[in-house]
Amino acid sequence: MCDDWPAGFIKVEGDTMVALEKLARYARDRFRGLVIGLTGSVGKTTTRTMIAHALESLGNVYQTPGNLNYIVGVALTVSAISLDVAAAVVELGMSGQRGEILKMARMCRPRVRVVLNVGHCHMEHFRTLDDVARAKGELLTEAEPGDICVLNADDPFVMNMPVADGVKKVLFGRRIGCDVRLVLAECVDGGRAVRVVLESKSEMVEFKLHGPGLHLAVNACAAAAVAASLGVPLPQIGKSLSKFRPVHMRSQMEVSQHGITIINDTYNASLPSMIAAINSLSSIDCCGRKIVILGDMLELGEEEGRTHELVLKLCCDACLSIIILVGDRFLSGATSLNLVGRSNIICVPDSAFLVPKVSEFVAPGDVVLVKGSRGMKMEKVVDAIMVIED
C-alpha cells in the first residue's frame, strides 16, 4: 500500500475487472455452503426471493442484493457471501452477449442450477429464441456430476438444453411427471393473492401467496423444486413460501393516500412480463376503474413492432377503462392498429411529460397498473400517483 493512501484502502494495479473476478473466485473457494444459481428471461428476482424463503429451514440464506445480477454484480455478490451462511442464491442475468452467463457461472460455481424460462428479451442482440436459449443454457454447460439442474418442464426451450451425464435433473411445472407439480393456481382475495397447490411424490401442500398474478405460482413451483431437491419437506416449503411478499417494483401493490391502488411493476418489461401484468390487473376486483399505464419495451430489435402491437391487442381485449401509452414504440403500435384518437387511449412521449398530468386520469377506487422498461423511468409515474392530493 502506498504511503499517501488512507488507511484501509488498497491500491489495485492493472485491470480492476480481472481483479474483481479473482476476488470472487477466491471467496467462492473459501465458501463451503450451498450455492444456487438461477437464470431465465423473466421472474428471476421474484423466484430468487422465493428460493431464499423456501430454504430458511436450512439456516441463514444469503441472496443477490438488489439487482446485482450482471458480471460486476455477480462478482460483488459472491465476494460478499459470509462464510457462516448455509446457502447463497445468486441471480444471473445478461446484457445480451453470448458467454456472459458461462463467465458468471464459473465465478459462483453453483451446486444447484435453475433455468426458469426462455422469452422475448434482449432480442436486439439475439436473432431467435433459440439464440436466447443457448445463452441461458450456458448456466448448465459446466454442471458436474452430483450437481442438480432444476428445469421448467413446461418450456420446450429449457427442456431442450443439454445436461451432462451424472447431473440430477429436477423438473417443475404443470406437466404430469414433474418432480414438483403445480396442481392448482387461482386468484383469491379479490385478485390480490394466489392460492397454490403443489404436489411432490406422495406429498401435497396448499398455501397462499400474497401478491397479484398467477405467474407467482410458477415462480413458487420453481422455488419449491429447489428446496425439495435439497430434502426440505413440501409442507415446510409451503409454510415458508406463504411469508413471501412481492419485491419492490415487481408486482408490488401500493395504495396512495388518495385511495388509488397501484400495481407497481416498473422495474422492467418484456412481452411475457407484460402479459402476466395485464392478466393480473384483469383479475383484480375494484370499485372504480381499471387503468393501465405502459412504457415502451426496449431491446427488442426486429421484434419491436410486433411485440408492442401484441400488448396493445391484449389491453383492448381486457376491456380496460383507460390505456395510457408512454413512448414512441407504443405510439407506433397504436398508430398501426388505428387506436390513436380513441377516447380511452392516451399517448404521451415520456414519463416526465405524464407526471404532472397523471392526476387528470386517475381517481379514488381505481386500480392502476404501471409498467415499462427500466429506461422509461415509469417509477416516476408511481411516485406522482402516490402523492396526488384532493
C-alpha positions in Angstrom: 0.0 0.0 0.0 1.4 3.4 -0.9 2.3 5.8 1.9 0.0 8.5 0.6 -3.1 6.2 0.5 -5.5 6.4 3.5 -5.5 3.5 6.0 -7.9 0.7 5.0 -7.6 1.4 1.2 -5.8 -1.0 -1.2 -4.4 0.2 -4.5 -5.2 -2.2 -7.3 -2.8 -2.2 -10.3 -4.0 -3.2 -13.8 -7.5 -4.4 -14.9 -9.9 -3.9 -12.0 -12.5 -6.2 -13.5 -9.9 -9.0 -13.6 -9.1 -8.3 -10.0 -12.7 -8.3 -9.0 -13.3 -11.7 -10.7 -10.2 -13.1 -8.9 -11.6 -11.8 -5.6 -14.9 -13.5 -6.4 -13.2 -16.9 -7.2 -11.2 -16.6 -4.0 -14.3 -16.0 -2.0 -16.1 -18.9 -3.7 -13.2 -21.3 -3.0 -13.4 -20.5 0.7 -17.2 -20.9 1.0 -18.3 -24.4 2.0 -22.0 -23.8 1.9 -24.5 -24.4 -0.8 -24.7 -22.1 -3.9 -27.8 -21.9 -6.0 -27.5 -20.1 -9.4 -30.6 -19.2 -11.4 -31.3 -17.5 -14.7 -34.3 -17.0 -17.0 -35.9 -14.4 -19.2 -38.4 -13.3 -16.6 -39.1 -13.9 -12.9 -35.5 -14.2 -11.7 -35.7 -11.8 -8.8 -39.1 -12.9 -7.6 -38.0 -16.6 -7.8 -34.7 -15.8 -6.1 -36.5 -14.3 -3.2 -38.9 -17.2 -3.0 -36.0 -19.7 -3.0 -34.4 -17.9 -0.1 -37.7 -18.2 1.8 -38.1 -21.9 0.8 -34.6 -22.7 2.2 -35.0 -20.9 5.5 -35.2 -24.1 7.5 -31.6 -24.9 6.4 -30.3 -21.9 8.2 -29.3 -18.4 7.2 -29.7 -17.8 3.4 -27.8 -15.1 1.5 -29.1 -13.8 -1.8 -28.1 -11.4 -4.5 -28.7 -7.9 -3.2 -31.0 -5.6 -5.3 -30.4 -6.1 -9.0 -26.7 -7.0 -8.9 -27.1 -9.8 -11.5 -24.6 -9.0 -14.2 -20.8 -9.6 -14.4 -19.8 -6.9 -11.8 -22.8 -7.5 -9.7 -22.3 -11.3 -9.5 -18.7 -10.8 -8.6 -19.6 -8.4 -5.8 -22.4 -10.8 -4.7 -20.1 -13.8 -4.5 -17.3 -11.8 -2.8 -19.8 -10.7 -0.1 -21.0 -14.2 0.9 -20.5 -14.7 4.6 -18.8 -17.9 5.5 -21.4 -18.7 8.1 -24.5 -18.8 5.9 -26.0 -22.1 4.9 -26.8 -21.2 1.4 -26.4 -18.4 -1.2 -28.9 -17.8 -4.0 -27.2 -16.0 -6.9 -29.2 -14.4 -9.7 -27.6 -14.4 -13.2 -28.8 -12.0 -15.8 -27.2 -10.9 -19.0 -26.8 -7.7 -21.1 -27.3 -9.6 -24.3 -24.0 -11.2 -25.1 -23.1 -14.9 -25.5 -20.7 -16.1 -22.9 -21.8 -13.8 -20.1 -23.7 -16.4 -18.1 -21.0 -19.0 -18.5 -18.5 -16.5 -17.1 -20.7 -15.7 -14.1 -21.4 -19.4 -13.6 -17.6 -20.0 -13.4 -17.4 -17.4 -10.7 -20.1 -18.7 -8.4 -19.9 -22.5 -9.3 -23.4 -23.3 -8.2 -24.3 -26.8 -7.0 -27.9 -26.2 -7.9 -28.6 -24.6 -11.3 -32.0 -23.3 -12.1 -33.4 -22.2 -15.6 -36.8 -20.6 -15.3 -37.8 -19.9 -18.9 -36.8 -18.5 -22.3 -38.7 -15.5 -23.7 -38.5 -12.4 -25.9 -35.8 -10.5 -24.1 -32.6 -9.0 -25.4 -33.9 -9.6 -29.0 -31.8 -6.5 -30.0 -28.8 -8.8 -29.6 -30.2 -12.2 -30.5 -31.9 -13.2 -33.7 -34.1 -16.0 -32.4 -35.4 -17.6 -29.2 -33.0 -20.5 -29.9 -30.2 -18.0 -29.6 -31.6 -16.8 -26.3 -31.9 -20.4 -25.1 -28.3 -21.1 -25.9 -27.2 -18.1 -23.9 -29.4 -19.0 -20.9 -28.3 -22.7 -21.2 -24.7 -21.7 -20.5 -25.6 -22.0 -16.8 -25.8 -25.8 -17.4 -22.7 -26.2 -19.5 -20.2 -27.0 -16.8 -22.5 -28.7 -14.3 -20.6 -31.5 -12.7 -21.7 -35.0 -11.6 -23.7 -34.6 -8.4 -24.9 -31.2 -9.3 -28.7 -30.5 -9.5 -30.3 -28.8 -12.5 -33.8 -27.5 -11.9 -35.7 -27.0 -15.1 -39.1 -25.7 -16.3 -40.8 -28.8 -17.8 -43.4 -26.5 -19.5 -40.8 -24.6 -21.5 -39.7 -26.5 -24.6 -36.6 -24.3 -25.0 -35.5 -25.2 -21.5 -36.2 -28.8 -21.9 -34.0 -28.9 -25.0 -31.0 -27.6 -23.1 -28.3 -30.3 -22.9 -27.4 -31.6 -19.4 -24.2 -33.5 -18.7 -24.2 -37.2 -17.6 -24.3 -37.7 -13.9 -26.2 -34.4 -13.2 -29.5 -34.8 -11.5 -32.4 -33.2 -13.4 -35.3 -31.9 -11.3 -38.4 -30.8 -13.2 -41.1 -28.3 -12.1 -44.2 -27.2 -13.9 -47.8 -28.2 -14.7 -46.9 -31.4 -16.6 -47.7 -34.8 -15.2 -44.5 -36.4 -14.0 -42.8 -33.2 -12.8 -40.8 -33.7 -9.6 -42.7 -30.7 -8.2 -46.0 -30.2 -10.0 -48.2 -27.1 -9.9 -51.6 -28.7 -9.4 -53.7 -25.5 -8.9 -53.2 -21.8 -9.1 -56.2 -19.5 -8.6 -56.7 -15.8 -7.7 -58.2 -15.2 -4.3 -58.9 -12.2 -2.1 -60.2 -10.2 -5.0 -57.2 -10.9 -7.1 -54.7 -9.7 -4.5 -53.4 -13.1 -3.7 -52.9 -16.6 -5.3 -54.0 -19.9 -3.9 -51.4 -22.5 -4.8 -51.4 -26.3 -4.6 -48.2 -28.2 -5.2 -47.5 -31.9 -5.4 -44.3 -33.8 -5.0 -44.2 -37.6 -4.9 -46.6 -38.6 -2.1 -46.8 -35.1 -0.6 -49.2 -32.3 -1.4 -49.4 -28.8 0.1 -51.7 -25.8 -0.2 -50.7 -22.2 0.7 -51.4 -18.6 -0.2 -49.0 -16.2 -2.0 -49.6 -12.6 -1.1 -49.5 -10.6 -4.3 -51.3 -10.3 -7.7 -50.8 -12.6 -10.6 -51.0 -16.3 -11.4 -47.4 -16.1 -12.6 -46.3 -16.0 -9.0 -47.5 -19.7 -8.6 -45.0 -20.8 -11.3 -42.2 -18.9 -9.5 -43.2 -20.6 -6.3 -43.2 -24.0 -8.0 -39.6 -23.4 -9.2 -38.6 -22.4 -5.7 -40.3 -25.4 -4.2 -38.4 -27.7 -6.7 -35.1 -26.3 -5.5 -35.9 -26.8 -1.8 -37.4 -30.2 -2.3 -34.3 -31.4 -4.3 -32.3 -30.5 -1.2 -34.5 -32.5 1.2 -36.8 -29.8 2.6 -40.3 -31.4 3.2 -43.1 -29.9 1.0 -45.3 -28.8 3.9 -42.3 -26.8 5.3 -41.8 -25.3 1.9 -45.4 -24.2 1.7 -45.3 -22.6 5.1 -42.1 -20.7 4.2 -43.4 -19.5 0.8 -46.6 -18.1 2.5 -44.3 -15.5 4.0 -43.3 -14.2 0.6 -44.2 -10.6 -0.3 -43.6 -9.1 -3.8 -40.2 -7.5 -4.3 -40.0 -3.7 -4.7 -41.2 -2.6 -8.2 -42.2 -6.1 -9.2 -45.9 -6.9 -8.9 -45.9 -4.7 -5.8 -49.3 -3.4 -4.7 -49.4 0.0 -3.1 -52.3 2.2 -2.1 -52.0 6.0 -2.4 -53.1 8.5 0.2 -56.0 9.3 -2.2 -57.3 5.7 -2.2 -55.8 4.6 -5.6 -54.5 1.1 -5.8 -51.2 0.8 -7.8 -49.6 -2.3 -9.2 -46.0 -1.1 -9.3 -44.3 -3.3 -11.8 -41.9 -0.7 -13.1 -38.6 -2.4 -12.7 -38.5 -3.8 -16.3 -40.7 -5.1 -19.1 -40.8 -7.7 -21.8 -43.6 -9.5 -23.7 -44.0 -12.3 -21.1 -44.0 -10.0 -18.1 -46.4 -7.5 -19.8 -48.8 -10.4 -20.5 -48.6 -11.5 -16.9 -49.1 -8.0 -15.5 -52.1 -7.2 -17.7 -53.7 -10.5 -16.7 -53.0 -9.7 -13.1 -54.8 -6.3 -13.5 -57.8 -8.1 -15.1 -58.2 -10.4 -12.2 -58.4 -7.7 -9.5 -61.7 -6.6 -8.1 -62.2 -2.9 -7.7 -64.9 -0.3 -7.1 -63.5 2.1 -9.6 -61.9 1.7 -13.0 -59.0 -0.5 -14.2 -56.3 1.7 -15.8 -53.0 0.6 -17.4 -50.0 2.9 -17.9 -47.4 1.3 -20.1 -43.9 2.5 -21.0 -42.1 1.2 -24.1 -40.3 -2.2 -24.0 -36.7 -1.8 -25.0 -34.0 -4.0 -26.6 -36.4 -6.0 -28.8 -34.7 -5.4 -32.1 -36.8 -6.6 -35.1 -39.5 -7.9 -32.7 -40.2 -4.4 -31.5 -43.2 -3.5 -33.7 -45.0 -6.9 -33.4 -44.4 -7.1 -29.7 -45.9 -3.7 -28.8 -48.9 -4.5 -31.0 -49.5 -7.8 -29.2 -49.5 -6.0 -25.9 -52.0 -3.4 -27.2 -54.3 -6.0 -28.5 -54.3 -7.7 -25.1 -55.1 -4.4 -23.4 -58.1 -3.9 -25.8 -59.3 -7.4 -25.2 -59.1 -6.8 -21.4 -61.7 -4.0 -21.7 -59.7 -1.6 -19.6 -61.2 1.8 -18.9 -58.1 3.8 -19.8 -54.9 2.9 -21.6 -52.1 5.4 -21.3 -49.1 4.7 -23.5 -45.7 6.2 -22.8 -43.1 6.3 -25.6 -42.6 6.2 -29.4 -42.8 2.5 -29.7 -46.3 2.2 -28.2 -47.4 5.2 -30.2 -46.2 3.5 -33.4 -48.1 0.3 -32.4 -51.2 2.2 -31.6 -51.0 4.0 -35.0 -50.6 0.7 -36.9 -53.7 -0.7 -35.1 -55.7 2.5 -35.7 -56.1 3.1 -32.0 -54.9 6.7 -31.9 -57.8 9.0 -31.3 -59.9 6.6 -29.2 -61.4 8.3 -26.2 -59.9 5.8 -23.7 -56.4 5.8 -25.2 -53.9 8.5 -24.3 -50.4 8.7 -25.9 -47.6 10.7 -24.3 -43.9 11.0 -25.3 -42.3 10.1 -21.9 -42.8 9.6 -18.2 -41.6 13.2 -17.5 -44.4 14.5 -19.7 -47.1 12.4 -17.9 -46.1 13.0 -14.3 -47.7 16.5 -13.9 -50.8 15.4 -15.8 -51.4 11.9 -14.3 -53.9 13.2 -11.7 -56.3 14.1 -14.5 -56.7 10.4 -15.4 -56.9 8.6 -12.0 -59.4 8.7 -9.1 -60.1 7.1 -5.8 -61.1 3.5 -6.1 -59.2 2.9 -9.4 -56.7 0.1 -9.8 -53.7 1.3 -11.9 -51.0 -0.9 -13.4 -47.8 0.9 -14.1 -45.1 -0.9 -16.1 -42.3 -0.3 -18.6 -38.7 -1.0 -19.3 -36.1 0.4 -16.9 -35.0 3.1 -19.3 -38.6 4.6 -19.4 -38.4 5.6 -15.7 -42.0 4.6 -15.0 -41.4 4.6 -11.3 -41.8 8.4 -11.5 -45.4 7.9 -12.5 -46.0 5.7 -9.5 -44.4 8.4 -7.2 -46.7 11.0 -8.8 -49.9 9.0 -8.2 -48.9 8.2 -4.6 -48.9 11.9 -3.7 -52.0 13.1 -5.6 -54.0 15.4 -3.3 -57.6 16.5 -3.3 
